[in-house]
Amino acid sequence: MKLNPADGNFAQSIRTALGDDILHPVEERYLEEPRRRFAGHVGVLALPKSVEQVSTLVRLASDASVPVVPYGGGTGLVGGQVMTDGPAPLLVSLERMSAIRAVYPTENILIAEAGAILTDVQAAAEEADRLFPLALAAQGSCRIGGNLATNAGGVNVLRYGNARDLCLGLEAVLPNGEIWHGLSRLRKDNTGYDLRNLLIGAEGTLGIITAASLKLYPRPAETGTAMFQVASPDAAIKLLALARDQVGEGVSTFELIHKQGLQFLSEVLPDIRQPFDVQPEWMVLIEFGLSGSASPSDALMALFETAEARGLVGDAVIAQSEAQRLELWAVRELIPEGNRLIGSVSSHDISVPISHIPEFILRGSEIVRGLGDFRINCFGHLGDGNLHYNVFPPQGHSRSEYDAQRQTVKRLVHDLVHEFGGSISAEHGIGRLKTDDLSRYGDPVKLSAMRSIKAALDPKGIMNPGAVLKA
């Protein structure tokens, strides 16, 4: 039978092994997630300072069969960082393990501890005149260990890939407390099973990431940013193809935005300057990063002229200064905050093949609005097929009035995603929110293999129980 660490015996074993300083009072922020769909509980909160301390914590938990929940920045949106039932767990927060251990500019590699905030990793790369391209709305508070544990995406996946693609090696503590010293700086290493890629995206269910070897890139000599009005999602896809034909891999960002997102900003964040006097139905935020003598602004203007001649775009705003660029980005980056302030009935982080996106949006609208007078804010990373398809109550109503319909909305949206050969989790992970969805839509052979891997690496089932795979 699993012990409850709140009984004091387990906490005392930690104090005996590591001293009093490692344990901290449990604050409210450790018990909830940003959408407040889950309320967790914690028996003991530990803030280790080294991988050796993490190893000791996990070994003690394994010996006592106490569940362990790793904690990064707490920004995850699927409840992976909060344990809602069962024995109160040991929560291991990596926030005191935040060092940038080393930067190798000539190798384009940076080694960071798991508790490093994403913006600090970006800044360390910039100091070495390099780019760490992972970028997302929560970058000022999320931590790189959590980014890797959830295989975070963000706005630059089109050019640089997900978090998985930006990692060469890991240091991690396995469920028995052993330390895997896998901080490789090698780009070629064919020496057996890829433990790195098992841990990335596993959401703490196979071990605790404590440090990572990360890929850096040359900084583009110039960056150009623009907002284009587009006739439709189909026109946006054709515009993306045209942009890649004209500038190749220089396209780093291609974000689809719907008018509903701008209307929400007008409603709850009215001081945000919007790009157009009249809000268009659809628009895209485009960013080019080019080197050499090429001018991103000229490339954006050439793209606009060609696209306008083909009837793909209407008006456009091409940033002429860094201040204007930041204004355009503020619109995109504040859409999630606008959504939060409005309060969604059901939010969906989904992906479908890019060519199917227009039909998915059309049919999704028909299905959701067949349930009631809902507002839909569909936006996201068009370049990699990832949409945030969020459903909201009518203006003047709260999401709590529609709690009874939340599961129905989610089921119908995810059924449609599955019909189109898509994924019900594009970049946020499974956590505890989507375990039923994974069981429903996941390939049975893959799920069986996942359970076998979990049982092999974590036979006591102590690592983040209830996340990803249903208990």
SELUMVEX-964699 format. One record per residue (C-alpha): residue number from 1; residue in three letters; x, y, z. Coordinates in nm, 3 decimals, always signed. Last residue first. Example, Ala and Ser with C-alpha at 12.3 -4.5 7.8 and 13.67 -1.06 7.14 Angstrom:
REM residues 2
<2, 'SER', <+1.367, -0.106, +0.714>>
<1, 'ALA', <+1.230, -0.450, +0.780>>
***
This chain:
REM residues 471
<471, 'ALA', <-0.411, +0.437, -1.399>>
<470, 'LYS', <-0.492, +0.605, -1.730>>
<469, 'LEU', <-0.181, +0.675, -1.933>>
<468, 'VAL', <-0.067, +1.034, -1.996>>
<467, 'ALA', <-0.076, +1.143, -1.629>>
<466, 'GLY', <-0.250, +0.931, -1.365>>
<465, 'PRO', <+0.070, +0.850, -1.180>>
<464, 'ASN', <+0.344, +1.112, -1.213>>
<463, 'MET', <+0.626, +0.863, -1.158>>
<462, 'ILE', <+0.541, +0.612, -0.882>>
<461, 'GLY', <+0.419, +0.321, -1.094>>
<460, 'LYS', <+0.617, +0.061, -0.899>>
<459, 'PRO', <+0.748, -0.095, -1.221>>
<458, 'ASP', <+0.867, +0.241, -1.357>>
<457, 'LEU', <+1.107, +0.167, -1.642>>
<456, 'ALA', <+0.964, -0.169, -1.750>>
<455, 'ALA', <+0.601, -0.095, -1.659>>
<454, 'LYS', <+0.608, +0.238, -1.842>>
<453, 'ILE', <+0.765, +0.079, -2.148>>
<452, 'SER', <+0.502, -0.195, -2.149>>
<451, 'ARG', <+0.225, +0.062, -2.110>>
<450, 'MET', <+0.360, +0.259, -2.405>>
<449, 'ALA', <+0.378, -0.056, -2.618>>
<448, 'SER', <+0.013, -0.133, -2.542>>
<447, 'LEU', <-0.083, +0.224, -2.628>>
<446, 'LYS', <+0.103, +0.202, -2.960>>
<445, 'VAL', <-0.068, -0.125, -3.048>>
<444, 'PRO', <-0.410, +0.014, -2.955>>
<443, 'ASP', <-0.365, +0.329, -3.173>>
<442, 'GLY', <-0.494, +0.624, -2.972>>
<441, 'TYR', <-0.840, +0.771, -3.025>>
<440, 'ARG', <-1.038, +0.649, -2.725>>
<439, 'SER', <-0.756, +0.579, -2.480>>
<438, 'LEU', <-0.586, +0.905, -2.572>>
<437, 'ASP', <-0.915, +1.089, -2.528>>
<436, 'ASP', <-0.967, +0.933, -2.184>>
<435, 'THR', <-0.619, +1.046, -2.081>>
<434, 'LYS', <-0.681, +1.395, -2.215>>
<433, 'LEU', <-0.705, +1.621, -1.911>>
<432, 'ARG', <-0.461, +1.430, -1.693>>
<431, 'GLY', <-0.155, +1.531, -1.891>>
<430, 'ILE', <-0.195, +1.458, -2.262>>
<429, 'GLY', <+0.053, +1.700, -2.420>>
<428, 'HIS', <+0.024, +2.070, -2.504>>
<427, 'GLU', <+0.169, +2.056, -2.857>>
<426, 'ALA', <-0.065, +1.880, -3.100>>
<425, 'SER', <-0.294, +1.682, -2.871>>
<424, 'ILE', <-0.616, +1.549, -3.026>>
<423, 'SER', <-0.418, +1.450, -3.335>>
<422, 'GLY', <-0.537, +1.443, -3.695>>
<421, 'GLY', <-0.649, +1.180, -3.945>>
<420, 'PHE', <-0.946, +1.392, -4.059>>
<419, 'GLU', <-1.195, +1.163, -3.884>>
<418, 'HIS', <-0.986, +1.188, -3.567>>
<417, 'VAL', <-1.014, +1.566, -3.570>>
<416, 'LEU', <-1.389, +1.537, -3.624>>
<415, 'ASP', <-1.425, +1.302, -3.328>>
<414, 'HIS', <-1.211, +1.544, -3.127>>
<413, 'VAL', <-1.449, +1.832, -3.198>>
<412, 'LEU', <-1.756, +1.621, -3.121>>
<411, 'ARG', <-1.611, +1.484, -2.797>>
<410, 'LYS', <-1.493, +1.824, -2.677>>
<409, 'VAL', <-1.832, +1.985, -2.734>>
<408, 'THR', <-2.012, +1.697, -2.562>>
<407, 'GLN', <-1.771, +1.709, -2.268>>
<406, 'ARG', <-1.831, +2.080, -2.221>>
<405, 'GLN', <-2.210, +2.068, -2.253>>
<404, 'ALA', <-2.296, +2.037, -1.882>>
<403, 'ASP', <-2.037, +2.302, -1.801>>
<402, 'TYR', <-2.229, +2.552, -2.015>>
<401, 'GLU', <-2.341, +2.805, -1.752>>
<400, 'SER', <-1.994, +2.782, -1.597>>
<399, 'ARG', <-1.848, +2.928, -1.917>>
<398, 'SER', <-2.005, +3.262, -1.843>>
<397, 'HIS', <-2.266, +3.453, -2.045>>
<396, 'GLY', <-2.276, +3.815, -2.162>>
<395, 'GLN', <-2.131, +3.734, -2.503>>
<394, 'PRO', <-2.221, +3.381, -2.606>>
<393, 'PRO', <-2.015, +3.105, -2.445>>
<392, 'PHE', <-1.675, +3.009, -2.586>>
<391, 'VAL', <-1.528, +2.727, -2.797>>
<390, 'ASN', <-1.156, +2.703, -2.865>>
<389, 'TYR', <-0.981, +2.551, -3.164>>
<388, 'HIS', <-0.613, +2.608, -3.109>>
<387, 'LEU', <-0.485, +2.486, -3.442>>
<386, 'ASN', <-0.163, +2.301, -3.526>>
<385, 'GLY', <-0.109, +2.220, -3.895>>
<384, 'ASP', <+0.264, +2.299, -3.896>>
<383, 'GLY', <+0.255, +2.626, -4.092>>
<382, 'LEU', <-0.093, +2.708, -3.963>>
<381, 'HIS', <+0.033, +2.759, -3.609>>
<380, 'GLY', <-0.272, +2.886, -3.432>>
<379, 'PHE', <-0.616, +3.037, -3.439>>
<378, 'CYS', <-0.980, +2.929, -3.414>>
<377, 'ASN', <-1.187, +3.134, -3.170>>
<376, 'ILE', <-1.540, +2.996, -3.182>>
<375, 'ARG', <-1.840, +3.168, -3.024>>
<374, 'PHE', <-2.129, +2.946, -2.919>>
<373, 'ASP', <-2.499, +2.999, -2.988>>
<372, 'GLY', <-2.592, +2.635, -2.943>>
<371, 'LEU', <-2.515, +2.273, -3.027>>
<370, 'GLY', <-2.547, +2.313, -3.404>>
<369, 'ARG', <-2.296, +2.594, -3.368>>
<368, 'VAL', <-2.037, +2.338, -3.273>>
<367, 'ILE', <-2.106, +2.104, -3.565>>
<366, 'GLU', <-2.131, +2.371, -3.835>>
<365, 'SER', <-1.818, +2.549, -3.711>>
<364, 'GLY', <-1.627, +2.222, -3.705>>
<363, 'ARG', <-1.736, +2.148, -4.060>>
<362, 'LEU', <-1.598, +2.474, -4.193>>
<361, 'ILE', <-1.279, +2.469, -3.985>>
<360, 'PHE', <-1.209, +2.108, -4.082>>
<359, 'GLU', <-1.272, +2.182, -4.449>>
<358, 'PRO', <-1.022, +2.470, -4.444>>
<357, 'ILE', <-0.765, +2.267, -4.242>>
<356, 'HIS', <-0.760, +1.958, -4.465>>
<355, 'SER', <-0.458, +2.066, -4.673>>
<354, 'ILE', <-0.259, +2.122, -4.354>>
<353, 'PRO', <-0.307, +1.770, -4.223>>
<352, 'VAL', <-0.482, +1.805, -3.886>>
<351, 'SER', <-0.356, +1.921, -3.548>>
<350, 'ILE', <-0.536, +1.984, -3.221>>
<349, 'ASP', <-0.507, +2.186, -2.902>>
<348, 'HIS', <-0.875, +2.209, -2.806>>
<347, 'SER', <-1.039, +2.434, -2.550>>
<346, 'SER', <-1.391, +2.379, -2.411>>
<345, 'VAL', <-1.640, +2.620, -2.256>>
<344, 'SER', <-1.378, +2.890, -2.271>>
<343, 'GLY', <-1.338, +3.177, -2.027>>
<342, 'ILE', <-1.340, +3.538, -2.155>>
<341, 'LEU', <-1.032, +3.630, -1.950>>
<340, 'ARG', <-0.855, +3.312, -2.054>>
<339, 'ASN', <-0.929, +3.367, -2.422>>
<338, 'GLY', <-0.794, +3.721, -2.403>>
<337, 'GLU', <-0.481, +3.581, -2.240>>
<336, 'PRO', <-0.448, +3.327, -2.521>>
<335, 'ILE', <-0.487, +3.608, -2.780>>
<334, 'LEU', <-0.219, +3.814, -2.607>>
<333, 'GLU', <+0.071, +3.661, -2.800>>
<332, 'ARG', <-0.083, +3.726, -3.140>>
<331, 'VAL', <-0.169, +4.090, -3.079>>
<330, 'ALA', <+0.158, +4.153, -2.898>>
<329, 'TRP', <+0.346, +4.015, -3.200>>
<328, 'LEU', <+0.210, +4.289, -3.421>>
<327, 'GLU', <+0.300, +4.555, -3.165>>
<326, 'LEU', <+0.647, +4.402, -3.124>>
<325, 'ARG', <+0.711, +4.438, -3.497>>
<324, 'GLN', <+0.594, +4.799, -3.488>>
<323, 'ALA', <+0.841, +4.875, -3.208>>
<322, 'GLU', <+1.118, +4.692, -3.395>>
<321, 'SER', <+1.060, +4.919, -3.690>>
<320, 'GLN', <+0.898, +4.920, -4.034>>
<319, 'ALA', <+0.653, +4.636, -3.965>>
<318, 'ILE', <+0.457, +4.534, -4.275>>
<317, 'VAL', <+0.083, +4.584, -4.232>>
<316, 'ALA', <-0.129, +4.428, -4.505>>
<315, 'ASP', <-0.460, +4.476, -4.687>>
<314, 'GLY', <-0.631, +4.219, -4.906>>
<313, 'VAL', <-0.469, +3.882, -4.968>>
<312, 'LEU', <-0.513, +3.570, -5.182>>
<311, 'GLY', <-0.650, +3.725, -5.498>>
<310, 'ARG', <-0.360, +3.610, -5.718>>
<309, 'ALA', <-0.238, +3.965, -5.781>>
<308, 'GLU', <-0.257, +4.027, -5.407>>
<307, 'ALA', <-0.038, +3.723, -5.343>>
<306, 'THR', <+0.229, +3.843, -5.584>>
<305, 'GLU', <+0.231, +4.194, -5.438>>
<304, 'PHE', <+0.226, +4.067, -5.080>>
<303, 'LEU', <+0.514, +3.827, -5.137>>
<302, 'ALA', <+0.722, +4.103, -5.296>>
<301, 'MET', <+0.647, +4.328, -4.999>>
<300, 'LEU', <+0.745, +4.052, -4.757>>
<299, 'ALA', <+1.071, +3.992, -4.943>>
<298, 'ASP', <+1.148, +4.364, -4.941>>
<297, 'SER', <+1.088, +4.374, -4.567>>
<296, 'PRO', <+1.303, +4.062, -4.519>>
<295, 'SER', <+1.595, +4.226, -4.706>>
<294, 'ALA', <+1.842, +3.983, -4.862>>
<293, 'SER', <+2.210, +4.081, -4.838>>
<292, 'GLY', <+2.318, +3.786, -4.625>>
<291, 'SER', <+2.082, +3.633, -4.372>>
<290, 'LEU', <+1.706, +3.611, -4.355>>
<289, 'GLY', <+1.446, +3.563, -4.082>>
<288, 'PHE', <+1.093, +3.598, -4.217>>
<287, 'GLU', <+0.788, +3.642, -3.997>>
<286, 'ILE', <+0.426, +3.612, -4.099>>
<285, 'LEU', <+0.115, +3.685, -3.893>>
<284, 'VAL', <-0.190, +3.570, -4.087>>
<283, 'MET', <-0.538, +3.716, -4.120>>
<282, 'TRP', <-0.899, +3.606, -4.131>>
<281, 'GLU', <-1.237, +3.779, -4.092>>
<280, 'PRO', <-1.082, +4.124, -4.107>>
<279, 'GLN', <-1.111, +4.369, -3.815>>
<278, 'VAL', <-1.168, +4.717, -3.952>>
<277, 'ASP', <-0.906, +4.972, -3.847>>
<276, 'PHE', <-0.637, +4.706, -3.888>>
<275, 'PRO', <-0.329, +4.616, -3.680>>
<274, 'GLN', <-0.481, +4.633, -3.332>>
<273, 'ARG', <-0.334, +4.838, -3.049>>
<272, 'ILE', <-0.399, +4.668, -2.718>>
<271, 'ASP', <-0.569, +4.912, -2.482>>
<270, 'PRO', <-0.905, +4.731, -2.518>>
<269, 'LEU', <-0.789, +4.417, -2.336>>
<268, 'VAL', <-1.119, +4.247, -2.240>>
<267, 'GLU', <-1.364, +4.324, -2.522>>
<266, 'SER', <-1.129, +4.454, -2.790>>
<265, 'LEU', <-0.901, +4.155, -2.722>>
<264, 'PHE', <-1.200, +3.922, -2.757>>
<263, 'GLN', <-1.290, +4.087, -3.087>>
<262, 'LEU', <-0.934, +4.035, -3.209>>
<261, 'GLY', <-0.956, +3.662, -3.132>>
<260, 'GLN', <-1.297, +3.642, -3.300>>
<259, 'LYS', <-1.149, +3.792, -3.617>>
<258, 'HIS', <-0.947, +3.479, -3.677>>
<257, 'ILE', <-0.568, +3.447, -3.669>>
<256, 'LEU', <-0.348, +3.201, -3.861>>
<255, 'GLU', <+0.021, +3.213, -3.769>>
<254, 'PHE', <+0.310, +3.164, -4.012>>
<253, 'THR', <+0.646, +3.199, -3.839>>
<252, 'SER', <+1.001, +3.106, -3.943>>
<251, 'VAL', <+0.983, +3.152, -4.320>>
<250, 'GLY', <+1.350, +3.178, -4.423>>
<249, 'GLU', <+1.341, +2.807, -4.504>>
<248, 'GLY', <+1.248, +2.885, -4.863>>
<247, 'VAL', <+1.211, +3.256, -4.942>>
<246, 'GLN', <+0.993, +3.266, -5.256>>
<245, 'ASP', <+0.858, +2.911, -5.274>>
<244, 'ARG', <+0.811, +2.911, -4.898>>
<243, 'ALA', <+0.604, +3.228, -4.918>>
<242, 'LEU', <+0.395, +3.091, -5.206>>
<241, 'ALA', <+0.317, +2.772, -5.012>>
<240, 'LEU', <+0.218, +2.979, -4.710>>
<239, 'LEU', <+0.000, +3.204, -4.927>>
<238, 'LYS', <-0.179, +2.899, -5.065>>
<237, 'ILE', <-0.247, +2.786, -4.708>>
<236, 'ALA', <-0.373, +3.133, -4.617>>
<235, 'ALA', <-0.602, +3.137, -4.922>>
<234, 'ASP', <-0.760, +2.813, -4.799>>
<233, 'PRO', <-0.801, +2.967, -4.453>>
<232, 'SER', <-0.994, +3.250, -4.622>>
<231, 'ALA', <-0.951, +3.585, -4.802>>
<230, 'VAL', <-0.634, +3.676, -4.620>>
<229, 'GLN', <-0.543, +3.998, -4.440>>
<228, 'PHE', <-0.168, +4.006, -4.399>>
<227, 'MET', <+0.021, +4.092, -4.080>>
<226, 'ALA', <+0.392, +4.146, -4.127>>
<225, 'THR', <+0.730, +4.077, -3.971>>
<224, 'GLY', <+1.081, +4.098, -4.114>>
<223, 'THR', <+1.395, +3.981, -3.940>>
<222, 'GLU', <+1.750, +4.062, -4.038>>
<221, 'ALA', <+2.091, +3.899, -3.993>>
<220, 'PRO', <+1.923, +3.580, -3.875>>
<219, 'ARG', <+2.088, +3.452, -3.556>>
<218, 'PRO', <+2.292, +3.141, -3.616>>
<217, 'TYR', <+2.138, +2.838, -3.448>>
<216, 'LEU', <+2.155, +2.669, -3.108>>
<215, 'LYS', <+2.078, +2.310, -3.019>>
<214, 'LEU', <+2.023, +2.216, -2.657>>
<213, 'SER', <+2.198, +1.979, -2.416>>
<212, 'ALA', <+1.954, +1.928, -2.133>>
<211, 'ALA', <+1.942, +1.916, -1.754>>
<210, 'THR', <+1.735, +1.761, -1.472>>
<209, 'ILE', <+1.472, +1.563, -1.664>>
<208, 'ILE', <+1.272, +1.357, -1.415>>
<207, 'GLY', <+1.172, +1.000, -1.502>>
<206, 'LEU', <+0.932, +0.786, -1.703>>
<205, 'THR', <+0.598, +0.954, -1.625>>
<204, 'GLY', <+0.745, +1.305, -1.613>>
<203, 'GLU', <+0.545, +1.433, -1.908>>
<202, 'ALA', <+0.668, +1.159, -2.146>>
<201, 'GLY', <+0.717, +1.413, -2.427>>
<200, 'ILE', <+1.096, +1.394, -2.409>>
<199, 'LEU', <+1.179, +1.097, -2.185>>
<198, 'LEU', <+1.146, +0.838, -2.461>>
<197, 'ASN', <+1.329, +1.067, -2.703>>
<196, 'ARG', <+1.634, +1.083, -2.481>>
<195, 'LEU', <+1.628, +0.708, -2.419>>
<194, 'ASP', <+1.701, +0.649, -2.787>>
<193, 'TYR', <+1.771, +0.277, -2.798>>
<192, 'GLY', <+2.115, +0.174, -2.920>>
<191, 'THR', <+2.446, +0.343, -2.985>>
<190, 'ASN', <+2.389, +0.543, -3.302>>
<189, 'ASP', <+2.537, +0.875, -3.189>>
<188, 'LYS', <+2.555, +1.149, -3.452>>
<187, 'ARG', <+2.477, +1.505, -3.348>>
<186, 'LEU', <+2.703, +1.473, -3.045>>
<185, 'ARG', <+2.694, +1.716, -2.754>>
<184, 'SER', <+2.559, +1.442, -2.528>>
<183, 'LEU', <+2.419, +1.519, -2.186>>
<182, 'GLY', <+2.319, +1.157, -2.124>>
<181, 'HIS', <+2.429, +1.098, -1.767>>
<180, 'TRP', <+2.133, +0.886, -1.655>>
<179, 'ILE', <+2.108, +0.914, -1.279>>
<178, 'GLU', <+1.957, +0.622, -1.088>>
<177, 'GLY', <+1.673, +0.699, -0.848>>
<176, 'ASN', <+1.462, +0.393, -0.927>>
<175, 'PRO', <+1.222, +0.601, -1.139>>
<174, 'LEU', <+1.502, +0.742, -1.358>>
<173, 'VAL', <+1.680, +1.071, -1.288>>
<172, 'ALA', <+1.773, +1.263, -1.599>>
<171, 'GLU', <+2.057, +1.432, -1.783>>
<170, 'LEU', <+1.957, +1.482, -2.140>>
<169, 'GLY', <+2.099, +1.500, -2.491>>
<168, 'LEU', <+2.078, +1.660, -2.834>>
<167, 'CYS', <+1.762, +1.867, -2.791>>
<166, 'LEU', <+1.610, +2.113, -3.038>>
<165, 'ASP', <+1.409, +1.861, -3.241>>
<164, 'ARG', <+1.231, +1.738, -2.928>>
<163, 'ALA', <+1.137, +2.096, -2.840>>
<162, 'ASN', <+0.939, +2.113, -3.166>>
<161, 'GLY', <+1.085, +2.200, -3.506>>
<160, 'TYR', <+1.310, +2.480, -3.632>>
<159, 'ARG', <+1.140, +2.636, -3.934>>
<158, 'LEU', <+0.768, +2.560, -3.899>>
<157, 'VAL', <+0.810, +2.498, -3.526>>
<156, 'ASN', <+0.880, +2.866, -3.468>>
<155, 'VAL', <+0.552, +2.975, -3.305>>
<154, 'GLY', <+0.527, +2.731, -3.019>>
<153, 'GLY', <+0.586, +2.358, -2.979>>
<152, 'ALA', <+0.649, +2.200, -2.641>>
<151, 'ASN', <+0.764, +1.838, -2.618>>
<150, 'THR', <+0.581, +1.805, -2.283>>
<149, 'ALA', <+0.882, +1.688, -2.082>>
<148, 'LEU', <+1.104, +1.906, -2.300>>
<147, 'ASN', <+0.918, +2.228, -2.225>>
<146, 'GLY', <+0.888, +2.118, -1.861>>
<145, 'GLY', <+1.263, +2.087, -1.834>>
<144, 'ILE', <+1.307, +2.419, -2.016>>
<143, 'ARG', <+1.104, +2.614, -1.766>>
<142, 'CYS', <+0.786, +2.815, -1.826>>
<141, 'SER', <+0.767, +3.163, -1.671>>
<140, 'GLY', <+0.869, +3.422, -1.931>>
<139, 'GLN', <+0.823, +3.175, -2.216>>
<138, 'ALA', <+0.450, +3.135, -2.149>>
<137, 'ALA', <+0.343, +3.256, -2.494>>
<136, 'LEU', <+0.581, +3.037, -2.686>>
<135, 'ALA', <+0.928, +3.048, -2.841>>
<134, 'LEU', <+1.183, +2.769, -2.901>>
<133, 'PRO', <+1.439, +2.927, -3.134>>
<132, 'PHE', <+1.759, +2.926, -2.930>>
<131, 'LEU', <+1.954, +3.176, -3.137>>
<130, 'ARG', <+2.325, +3.257, -3.124>>
<129, 'ASP', <+2.533, +3.567, -3.073>>
<128, 'ALA', <+2.677, +3.419, -2.751>>
<127, 'GLU', <+2.477, +3.668, -2.545>>
<126, 'GLU', <+2.176, +3.572, -2.758>>
<125, 'ALA', <+2.205, +3.208, -2.649>>
<124, 'ALA', <+2.209, +3.312, -2.285>>
<123, 'ALA', <+1.906, +3.533, -2.349>>
<122, 'GLN', <+1.707, +3.248, -2.508>>
<121, 'VAL', <+1.791, +3.021, -2.215>>
<120, 'ASP', <+1.685, +3.296, -1.976>>
<119, 'THR', <+1.360, +3.342, -2.172>>
<118, 'LEU', <+1.290, +2.970, -2.131>>
<117, 'ILE', <+1.326, +2.976, -1.754>>
<116, 'ALA', <+1.604, +2.746, -1.635>>
<115, 'GLY', <+1.469, +2.479, -1.401>>
<114, 'ALA', <+1.583, +2.189, -1.619>>
<113, 'GLU', <+1.948, +2.286, -1.607>>
<112, 'ALA', <+2.094, +2.426, -1.925>>
<111, 'ILE', <+2.363, +2.313, -2.168>>
<110, 'LEU', <+2.397, +2.524, -2.483>>
<109, 'ILE', <+2.517, +2.399, -2.822>>
<108, 'ASN', <+2.595, +2.569, -3.154>>
<107, 'GLU', <+2.932, +2.390, -3.169>>
<106, 'THR', <+3.127, +2.712, -3.225>>
<105, 'PRO', <+2.908, +2.887, -2.967>>
<104, 'TYR', <+2.959, +2.628, -2.692>>
<103, 'VAL', <+2.759, +2.751, -2.393>>
<102, 'ALA', <+2.783, +2.590, -2.050>>
<101, 'ARG', <+2.597, +2.523, -1.726>>
<100, 'ILE', <+2.313, +2.771, -1.767>>
<99, 'ALA', <+2.184, +2.736, -1.414>>
<98, 'SER', <+1.821, +2.700, -1.310>>
<97, 'MET', <+1.814, +2.411, -1.063>>
<96, 'ARG', <+1.630, +2.605, -0.790>>
<95, 'GLU', <+1.302, +2.587, -0.986>>
<94, 'LEU', <+1.317, +2.209, -1.034>>
<93, 'SER', <+1.010, +2.142, -0.820>>
<92, 'VAL', <+0.973, +1.785, -0.695>>
<91, 'LEU', <+0.623, +1.727, -0.559>>
<90, 'LEU', <+0.611, +1.420, -0.334>>
<89, 'PRO', <+0.259, +1.293, -0.366>>
<88, 'ALA', <-0.062, +1.291, -0.161>>
<87, 'PRO', <-0.197, +0.938, -0.192>>
<86, 'GLY', <-0.461, +0.903, -0.465>>
<85, 'ASP', <-0.640, +1.191, -0.631>>
<84, 'THR', <-0.579, +1.519, -0.813>>
<83, 'MET', <-0.212, +1.514, -0.898>>
<82, 'VAL', <-0.111, +1.848, -1.048>>
<81, 'GLN', <+0.168, +1.908, -1.302>>
<80, 'GLY', <+0.015, +1.712, -1.592>>
<79, 'GLY', <-0.307, +1.911, -1.574>>
<78, 'VAL', <-0.353, +1.972, -1.947>>
<77, 'LEU', <-0.256, +2.339, -1.981>>
<76, 'GLY', <+0.102, +2.331, -1.859>>
<75, 'THR', <+0.224, +2.660, -1.707>>
<74, 'GLY', <+0.339, +2.522, -1.370>>
<73, 'GLY', <+0.695, +2.637, -1.433>>
<72, 'GLY', <+0.854, +2.296, -1.384>>
<71, 'TYR', <+0.711, +2.039, -1.143>>
<70, 'PRO', <+0.784, +1.667, -1.128>>
<69, 'VAL', <+0.517, +1.459, -0.950>>
<68, 'VAL', <+0.638, +1.163, -0.744>>
<67, 'PRO', <+0.416, +0.893, -0.591>>
<66, 'VAL', <+0.540, +0.729, -0.269>>
<65, 'SER', <+0.632, +0.361, -0.288>>
<64, 'ALA', <+0.854, +0.400, +0.022>>
<63, 'ASP', <+1.173, +0.272, -0.147>>
<62, 'SER', <+1.075, +0.449, -0.468>>
<61, 'ALA', <+1.014, +0.777, -0.287>>
<60, 'LEU', <+1.352, +0.752, -0.116>>
<59, 'ARG', <+1.520, +0.678, -0.449>>
<58, 'VAL', <+1.336, +0.969, -0.611>>
<57, 'LEU', <+1.451, +1.214, -0.344>>
<56, 'THR', <+1.808, +1.085, -0.349>>
<55, 'SER', <+1.830, +1.119, -0.726>>
<54, 'VAL', <+1.686, +1.470, -0.713>>
<53, 'GLN', <+1.953, +1.558, -0.455>>
<52, 'GLU', <+2.224, +1.418, -0.682>>
<51, 'VAL', <+2.081, +1.615, -0.975>>
<50, 'SER', <+2.140, +1.930, -0.777>>
<49, 'LYS', <+1.959, +2.212, -0.593>>
<48, 'PRO', <+1.645, +2.028, -0.487>>
<47, 'LEU', <+1.317, +2.205, -0.406>>
<46, 'ALA', <+1.098, +1.948, -0.229>>
<45, 'LEU', <+0.725, +1.981, -0.160>>
<44, 'VAL', <+0.573, +1.708, +0.056>>
<43, 'GLY', <+0.215, +1.581, +0.073>>
<42, 'VAL', <+0.073, +1.766, -0.226>>
<41, 'HIS', <-0.283, +1.796, -0.351>>
<40, 'GLY', <-0.420, +1.904, -0.686>>
<39, 'ALA', <-0.711, +2.113, -0.807>>
<38, 'PHE', <-0.782, +2.064, -1.177>>
<37, 'ARG', <-0.982, +2.270, -1.429>>
<36, 'ARG', <-0.822, +2.588, -1.304>>
<35, 'ARG', <-0.717, +2.694, -1.654>>
<34, 'PRO', <-0.368, +2.790, -1.538>>
<33, 'GLU', <-0.303, +2.482, -1.322>>
<32, 'GLU', <-0.361, +2.444, -0.950>>
<31, 'LEU', <-0.196, +2.305, -0.637>>
<30, 'TYR', <+0.158, +2.435, -0.673>>
<29, 'ARG', <+0.036, +2.794, -0.697>>
<28, 'GLU', <-0.140, +2.761, -0.362>>
<27, 'GLU', <+0.188, +2.738, -0.172>>
<26, 'VAL', <+0.318, +2.416, -0.017>>
<25, 'PRO', <+0.569, +2.491, +0.257>>
<24, 'HIS', <+0.926, +2.400, +0.163>>
<23, 'LEU', <+1.155, +2.101, +0.200>>
<22, 'ILE', <+1.517, +2.110, +0.077>>
<21, 'ASP', <+1.643, +2.332, +0.357>>
<20, 'ASP', <+1.574, +2.078, +0.633>>
<19, 'GLY', <+1.861, +1.846, +0.549>>
<18, 'LEU', <+1.921, +1.598, +0.267>>
<17, 'ALA', <+1.909, +1.244, +0.406>>
<16, 'THR', <+1.755, +1.305, +0.746>>
<15, 'ARG', <+1.526, +1.573, +0.613>>
<14, 'ILE', <+1.406, +1.339, +0.338>>
<13, 'SER', <+1.338, +1.058, +0.587>>
<12, 'GLN', <+1.149, +1.309, +0.801>>
<11, 'ALA', <+0.922, +1.397, +0.512>>
<10, 'PHE', <+0.845, +1.028, +0.464>>
<9, 'ASN', <+0.750, +0.985, +0.828>>
<8, 'GLY', <+0.543, +1.305, +0.842>>
<7, 'ASP', <+0.201, +1.157, +0.764>>
<6, 'ALA', <+0.179, +1.391, +0.463>>
<5, 'PRO', <+0.394, +1.148, +0.266>>
<4, 'ASN', <+0.092, +0.915, +0.233>>
<3, 'LEU', <+0.231, +0.569, +0.197>>
<2, 'LYS', <+0.136, +0.346, -0.090>>
<1, 'MET', <+0.000, +0.000, +0.000>>
***
